[in-house]
Amino acid sequence: MNTRHPSDKALFDEYANEYDSALTQGISVSGEDKQYFAQGRLDWLARGLEQLGERPKRTMDFGCGTGSATPLFFQSLGADSLVGVDSSQRSIDIAAAAHSSNRARFYRFSEYSPSGDVDLVFCNGVFHHIPPPSRSEALNYIFRTLRRGGLFSFWENNPWNPGTRYVMSRIPFDRDAVTLSALEARSLLRKAGFQILRTDFLFIFPKMLSWFRPIEPWLVSLPFGAQYQVLCRRS
């Protein structure tokens, strides 16, 4: 399965070694680094899973890139195992060198065959790189990866947030991305056979306004955050 256009594969191979610096070029305007956002996403997901009474053990990072979020699956989610998949061979090589173990494995999409035994698939900022006509195919891949009743944590950049658009314009590999709103995402997910459980908008306040962050959990239903999560279940 090709989740990205061939030119995107070449693009992410090109940026694999400089991915962090290119990303920092964009998100630095928030006053935070990528670790802040990665930790925030996984911690928020963990909170939602706890509320649902779910403890996923077999997990997948769909579009894992260089694998920098890998430790958080074990630290924040308490996962037993992780499979990271991506279209960029260079990114997979870097992820495997840094994080491969008996608990974490990394493959290109075409090398991993979905077998319906994963408890949770996590995906962050991948679908705006997938051409709209190919997004249903990518969701089908995820659907077939999950066990029945398995969960999908779908994170994307919120195009309704002006700050998000500005940040993406500063990141070389995001400038030509085709964003999708939470409404569009929810529609795609339903058509793919997923049951929507909740939609949350996070990362409202930049570091300079960090004293307002304690109220963010009460604002997640409003479409203000820089990113959103649609948490859903395989029917």
Contacts in CASP RR format, 6 or more apart in sequence:
PFRMAT RR
TARGET T0000
AUTHOR 0000-0000-0000
METHOD contacts of the structure
MODEL  1
MNTRHPSDKALFDEYANEYDSALTQGISVSGEDKQYFAQGRLDWLARGLE
QLGERPKRTMDFGCGTGSATPLFFQSLGADSLVGVDSSQRSIDIAAAAHS
SNRARFYRFSEYSPSGDVDLVFCNGVFHHIPPPSRSEALNYIFRTLRRGG
LFSFWENNPWNPGTRYVMSRIPFDRDAVTLSALEARSLLRKAGFQILRTD
FLFIFPKMLSWFRPIEPWLVSLPFGAQYQVLCRRS
1 109 0 8 1.000
1 110 0 8 1.000
1 137 0 8 1.000
1 138 0 8 1.000
1 141 0 8 1.000
2 87 0 8 1.000
2 109 0 8 1.000
2 110 0 8 1.000
2 134 0 8 1.000
3 63 0 8 1.000
3 87 0 8 1.000
3 109 0 8 1.000
3 126 0 8 1.000
3 130 0 8 1.000
3 134 0 8 1.000
3 137 0 8 1.000
3 138 0 8 1.000
3 141 0 8 1.000
4 12 0 8 1.000
4 87 0 8 1.000
4 129 0 8 1.000
4 130 0 8 1.000
4 131 0 8 1.000
4 134 0 8 1.000
5 129 0 8 1.000
5 130 0 8 1.000
5 131 0 8 1.000
5 134 0 8 1.000
8 87 0 8 1.000
8 129 0 8 1.000
9 87 0 8 1.000
9 88 0 8 1.000
9 89 0 8 1.000
11 173 0 8 1.000
12 19 0 8 1.000
12 65 0 8 1.000
12 86 0 8 1.000
12 87 0 8 1.000
12 88 0 8 1.000
12 90 0 8 1.000
12 91 0 8 1.000
12 173 0 8 1.000
13 88 0 8 1.000
13 89 0 8 1.000
13 90 0 8 1.000
13 91 0 8 1.000
15 22 0 8 1.000
15 172 0 8 1.000
15 173 0 8 1.000
16 65 0 8 1.000
16 66 0 8 1.000
16 88 0 8 1.000
16 90 0 8 1.000
16 91 0 8 1.000
16 93 0 8 1.000
16 94 0 8 1.000
17 90 0 8 1.000
17 94 0 8 1.000
19 65 0 8 1.000
19 66 0 8 1.000
19 91 0 8 1.000
20 34 0 8 1.000
20 66 0 8 1.000
20 68 0 8 1.000
22 171 0 8 1.000
22 172 0 8 1.000
22 173 0 8 1.000
23 34 0 8 1.000
23 171 0 8 1.000
24 33 0 8 1.000
24 34 0 8 1.000
25 170 0 8 1.000
25 171 0 8 1.000
25 172 0 8 1.000
26 167 0 8 1.000
26 168 0 8 1.000
26 170 0 8 1.000
26 171 0 8 1.000
27 33 0 8 1.000
27 34 0 8 1.000
27 37 0 8 1.000
27 167 0 8 1.000
27 171 0 8 1.000
29 163 0 8 1.000
29 166 0 8 1.000
29 167 0 8 1.000
29 170 0 8 1.000
29 206 0 8 1.000
30 167 0 8 1.000
30 203 0 8 1.000
30 206 0 8 1.000
30 207 0 8 1.000
30 226 0 8 1.000
31 206 0 8 1.000
31 207 0 8 1.000
31 208 0 8 1.000
32 206 0 8 1.000
32 207 0 8 1.000
34 68 0 8 1.000
37 203 0 8 1.000
37 227 0 8 1.000
38 68 0 8 1.000
38 69 0 8 1.000
38 72 0 8 1.000
38 124 0 8 1.000
39 72 0 8 1.000
39 76 0 8 1.000
40 202 0 8 1.000
41 124 0 8 1.000
41 155 0 8 1.000
41 202 0 8 1.000
41 227 0 8 1.000
41 229 0 8 1.000
42 69 0 8 1.000
42 72 0 8 1.000
42 73 0 8 1.000
42 76 0 8 1.000
42 77 0 8 1.000
42 122 0 8 1.000
43 76 0 8 1.000
44 200 0 8 1.000
44 202 0 8 1.000
44 229 0 8 1.000
45 76 0 8 1.000
45 77 0 8 1.000
45 122 0 8 1.000
45 153 0 8 1.000
45 229 0 8 1.000
45 231 0 8 1.000
46 76 0 8 1.000
46 77 0 8 1.000
48 198 0 8 1.000
48 231 0 8 1.000
49 55 0 8 1.000
49 56 0 8 1.000
49 77 0 8 1.000
49 120 0 8 1.000
49 151 0 8 1.000
52 197 0 8 1.000
54 119 0 8 1.000
54 120 0 8 1.000
54 151 0 8 1.000
55 78 0 8 1.000
56 77 0 8 1.000
56 79 0 8 1.000
56 119 0 8 1.000
56 120 0 8 1.000
56 150 0 8 1.000
56 151 0 8 1.000
57 78 0 8 1.000
57 79 0 8 1.000
57 80 0 8 1.000
57 81 0 8 1.000
57 119 0 8 1.000
58 79 0 8 1.000
58 80 0 8 1.000
58 81 0 8 1.000
58 117 0 8 1.000
58 118 0 8 1.000
58 119 0 8 1.000
58 120 0 8 1.000
59 73 0 8 1.000
59 77 0 8 1.000
59 79 0 8 1.000
59 81 0 8 1.000
59 82 0 8 1.000
59 83 0 8 1.000
59 118 0 8 1.000
59 119 0 8 1.000
59 120 0 8 1.000
59 121 0 8 1.000
59 122 0 8 1.000
60 82 0 8 1.000
60 83 0 8 1.000
60 84 0 8 1.000
60 85 0 8 1.000
60 118 0 8 1.000
60 120 0 8 1.000
60 121 0 8 1.000
60 122 0 8 1.000
60 142 0 8 1.000
60 145 0 8 1.000
61 67 0 8 1.000
61 69 0 8 1.000
61 70 0 8 1.000
61 73 0 8 1.000
61 82 0 8 1.000
61 83 0 8 1.000
61 84 0 8 1.000
61 85 0 8 1.000
61 122 0 8 1.000
61 123 0 8 1.000
62 84 0 8 1.000
62 85 0 8 1.000
62 121 0 8 1.000
62 122 0 8 1.000
62 123 0 8 1.000
62 126 0 8 1.000
62 142 0 8 1.000
62 145 0 8 1.000
63 84 0 8 1.000
63 85 0 8 1.000
63 86 0 8 1.000
63 87 0 8 1.000
63 123 0 8 1.000
63 124 0 8 1.000
63 126 0 8 1.000
64 70 0 8 1.000
64 84 0 8 1.000
64 85 0 8 1.000
64 86 0 8 1.000
64 91 0 8 1.000
64 92 0 8 1.000
64 95 0 8 1.000
64 106 0 8 1.000
65 86 0 8 1.000
65 88 0 8 1.000
65 91 0 8 1.000
65 92 0 8 1.000
65 94 0 8 1.000
65 95 0 8 1.000
66 91 0 8 1.000
66 94 0 8 1.000
66 95 0 8 1.000
66 98 0 8 1.000
67 84 0 8 1.000
67 91 0 8 1.000
67 94 0 8 1.000
67 95 0 8 1.000
67 98 0 8 1.000
67 99 0 8 1.000
67 106 0 8 1.000
68 98 0 8 1.000
69 124 0 8 1.000
70 82 0 8 1.000
70 84 0 8 1.000
70 95 0 8 1.000
70 98 0 8 1.000
70 99 0 8 1.000
70 104 0 8 1.000
71 99 0 8 1.000
73 79 0 8 1.000
73 82 0 8 1.000
73 104 0 8 1.000
73 122 0 8 1.000
74 82 0 8 1.000
74 103 0 8 1.000
77 120 0 8 1.000
79 120 0 8 1.000
80 103 0 8 1.000
81 103 0 8 1.000
81 104 0 8 1.000
81 105 0 8 1.000
82 103 0 8 1.000
82 104 0 8 1.000
82 105 0 8 1.000
83 104 0 8 1.000
83 105 0 8 1.000
83 106 0 8 1.000
83 107 0 8 1.000
83 112 0 8 1.000
83 118 0 8 1.000
84 95 0 8 1.000
84 104 0 8 1.000
84 105 0 8 1.000
84 106 0 8 1.000
84 107 0 8 1.000
85 106 0 8 1.000
85 107 0 8 1.000
85 108 0 8 1.000
85 109 0 8 1.000
85 112 0 8 1.000
86 92 0 8 1.000
86 95 0 8 1.000
86 106 0 8 1.000
86 108 0 8 1.000
86 109 0 8 1.000
87 108 0 8 1.000
87 109 0 8 1.000
88 108 0 8 1.000
89 108 0 8 1.000
92 106 0 8 1.000
92 107 0 8 1.000
92 108 0 8 1.000
95 106 0 8 1.000
96 105 0 8 1.000
96 106 0 8 1.000
99 106 0 8 1.000
100 106 0 8 1.000
109 141 0 8 1.000
114 141 0 8 1.000
114 142 0 8 1.000
114 144 0 8 1.000
114 145 0 8 1.000
115 144 0 8 1.000
115 145 0 8 1.000
116 144 0 8 1.000
116 145 0 8 1.000
116 146 0 8 1.000
116 147 0 8 1.000
117 147 0 8 1.000
118 145 0 8 1.000
118 146 0 8 1.000
118 147 0 8 1.000
118 150 0 8 1.000
119 146 0 8 1.000
119 147 0 8 1.000
119 150 0 8 1.000
119 151 0 8 1.000
120 146 0 8 1.000
120 150 0 8 1.000
120 151 0 8 1.000
120 152 0 8 1.000
120 153 0 8 1.000
121 142 0 8 1.000
121 145 0 8 1.000
121 146 0 8 1.000
121 151 0 8 1.000
121 152 0 8 1.000
121 153 0 8 1.000
122 153 0 8 1.000
122 155 0 8 1.000
123 142 0 8 1.000
123 152 0 8 1.000
123 153 0 8 1.000
123 154 0 8 1.000
123 155 0 8 1.000
124 155 0 8 1.000
124 156 0 8 1.000
125 155 0 8 1.000
125 156 0 8 1.000
125 157 0 8 1.000
126 138 0 8 1.000
127 135 0 8 1.000
127 138 0 8 1.000
127 154 0 8 1.000
127 156 0 8 1.000
127 180 0 8 1.000
127 185 0 8 1.000
128 156 0 8 1.000
128 157 0 8 1.000
128 174 0 8 1.000
128 177 0 8 1.000
128 178 0 8 1.000
128 179 0 8 1.000
128 180 0 8 1.000
129 173 0 8 1.000
129 177 0 8 1.000
130 138 0 8 1.000
131 178 0 8 1.000
132 178 0 8 1.000
132 180 0 8 1.000
135 180 0 8 1.000
135 188 0 8 1.000
136 188 0 8 1.000
136 191 0 8 1.000
136 192 0 8 1.000
139 188 0 8 1.000
139 189 0 8 1.000
139 192 0 8 1.000
139 194 0 8 1.000
140 192 0 8 1.000
142 152 0 8 1.000
142 192 0 8 1.000
143 192 0 8 1.000
143 193 0 8 1.000
143 194 0 8 1.000
143 234 0 8 1.000
146 152 0 8 1.000
146 234 0 8 1.000
147 234 0 8 1.000
148 234 0 8 1.000
148 235 0 8 1.000
149 233 0 8 1.000
149 234 0 8 1.000
149 235 0 8 1.000
150 233 0 8 1.000
150 234 0 8 1.000
151 197 0 8 1.000
151 231 0 8 1.000
151 232 0 8 1.000
151 233 0 8 1.000
151 234 0 8 1.000
152 189 0 8 1.000
152 194 0 8 1.000
152 231 0 8 1.000
152 232 0 8 1.000
152 233 0 8 1.000
152 234 0 8 1.000
153 229 0 8 1.000
153 231 0 8 1.000
154 185 0 8 1.000
154 189 0 8 1.000
154 229 0 8 1.000
154 230 0 8 1.000
154 231 0 8 1.000
154 232 0 8 1.000
155 227 0 8 1.000
155 228 0 8 1.000
155 229 0 8 1.000
156 179 0 8 1.000
156 180 0 8 1.000
156 182 0 8 1.000
156 185 0 8 1.000
156 227 0 8 1.000
156 228 0 8 1.000
157 164 0 8 1.000
157 168 0 8 1.000
157 179 0 8 1.000
157 226 0 8 1.000
157 227 0 8 1.000
158 164 0 8 1.000
158 181 0 8 1.000
158 182 0 8 1.000
158 201 0 8 1.000
158 223 0 8 1.000
158 225 0 8 1.000
158 226 0 8 1.000
158 227 0 8 1.000
158 228 0 8 1.000
159 165 0 8 1.000
159 179 0 8 1.000
159 180 0 8 1.000
159 181 0 8 1.000
160 181 0 8 1.000
160 223 0 8 1.000
161 223 0 8 1.000
161 224 0 8 1.000
161 225 0 8 1.000
161 226 0 8 1.000
163 226 0 8 1.000
164 225 0 8 1.000
164 226 0 8 1.000
164 227 0 8 1.000
165 179 0 8 1.000
167 174 0 8 1.000
167 226 0 8 1.000
168 174 0 8 1.000
168 175 0 8 1.000
168 177 0 8 1.000
168 179 0 8 1.000
169 175 0 8 1.000
180 188 0 8 1.000
182 199 0 8 1.000
182 201 0 8 1.000
182 223 0 8 1.000
182 228 0 8 1.000
182 230 0 8 1.000
185 228 0 8 1.000
185 230 0 8 1.000
186 196 0 8 1.000
186 199 0 8 1.000
186 230 0 8 1.000
189 196 0 8 1.000
189 230 0 8 1.000
189 232 0 8 1.000
190 196 0 8 1.000
193 234 0 8 1.000
193 235 0 8 1.000
194 232 0 8 1.000
194 233 0 8 1.000
194 234 0 8 1.000
194 235 0 8 1.000
195 232 0 8 1.000
195 233 0 8 1.000
195 234 0 8 1.000
195 235 0 8 1.000
196 230 0 8 1.000
196 231 0 8 1.000
196 232 0 8 1.000
197 231 0 8 1.000
197 232 0 8 1.000
197 233 0 8 1.000
198 229 0 8 1.000
198 230 0 8 1.000
198 231 0 8 1.000
199 221 0 8 1.000
199 228 0 8 1.000
199 229 0 8 1.000
199 230 0 8 1.000
199 231 0 8 1.000
200 220 0 8 1.000
200 221 0 8 1.000
200 228 0 8 1.000
200 229 0 8 1.000
200 231 0 8 1.000
201 219 0 8 1.000
201 220 0 8 1.000
201 221 0 8 1.000
201 222 0 8 1.000
201 223 0 8 1.000
201 224 0 8 1.000
201 225 0 8 1.000
201 227 0 8 1.000
201 228 0 8 1.000
202 216 0 8 1.000
202 220 0 8 1.000
202 225 0 8 1.000
202 226 0 8 1.000
202 227 0 8 1.000
202 228 0 8 1.000
202 229 0 8 1.000
203 225 0 8 1.000
203 226 0 8 1.000
203 227 0 8 1.000
204 212 0 8 1.000
204 213 0 8 1.000
204 216 0 8 1.000
204 219 0 8 1.000
204 224 0 8 1.000
204 225 0 8 1.000
204 226 0 8 1.000
205 212 0 8 1.000
205 213 0 8 1.000
205 216 0 8 1.000
END
